[in-house]
Amino acid sequence: MLAASSFTNPWLLNTASKSLWCPSSLVVNSFPLPLASKSCFSQSPVGRFGVKCTATKPPKSPAEEDWKVKREVLLQKRVRSVEVKEALRLQMENNFLILDVRPEAEFKEAHAPGAINIQIYRLIKEWTPWDIARRAAFLFFGIISGTEENPEFLQIVESKLDKDAKIIVACSSGGTMRPSQNLPQGQQSRSLIAAYLLVLNGYNNVYHLDGGLYNWFKEGLPSISEE
């Protein structure tokens, strides 16, 4: 097994087998992103070497469930998407809480007043073979700081919010459950993944910020910074 300090290139070349080592999936911009196939790529970007995946991926978590399944659950649980101005009104008049699931650095840069931050994805922390492989894949795509699902997300939520709390889940882009011609299943986002996890775990009043905090800031709604 290669030590963490032994790889200086995002793709590790095995000179004996003339193969490259990479993971079978990665996360880009906090979303699970499968590669082209189970064997990653049929050819490496640096020549005719084959690419093999030697790290074993952990079992799939609920957050990694197919988006189609997540969307069906969100619709069945009647998770409602609200525009940013409606979200502000609900926060001010109906004691809704904005749960900001972006990375901590983004939250500190700017966020809605009164929001709490519990990141659904975090920087990769461990150095297991799988984690090393994911770091390598991120580096191949030019991403230095790869992310992983935050295993403490629900534990932290439950320590701060009871199951009857009125929650508006927010991330940068928001995503959507609404179908369109180009996106018949809508589009997944960090906030919709978080909303899915919340309703699976018994939270009853979960809303989703349509257009995300991008629209919140674009509309000039109140925001504060911790920097």
Sequence and secondary structure as in RCSB ss.txt:
>XXXX:A:sequence
MLAASSFTNPWLLNTASKSLWCPSSLVVNSFPLPLASKSCFSQSPVGRFGVKCTATKPPKSPAEEDWKVKREVLL
QKRVRSVEVKEALRLQMENNFLILDVRPEAEFKEAHAPGAINIQIYRLIKEWTPWDIARRAAFLFFGIISGTEEN
PEFLQIVESKLDKDAKIIVACSSGGTMRPSQNLPQGQQSRSLIAAYLLVLNGYNNVYHLDGGLYNWFKEGLPSIS
EE
>XXXX:A:secstr
   GGG  SSSEEETTTTEEE  SEEEETTEEEE SBTTB SS TTSS EEE  S      GGGS HHHHHHHHH
HTT EEE HHHHHHHHHHS  EEEE S HHHHHHSB TT EE  SEEE    SHHHHHHHHHHHHTT SS EEE 
TTHHHHHHHH  TT EEEEE SS  B S  SS TT B  HHHHHHHHHHHTT  EEEEETTHHHHHHHTT   B 
  
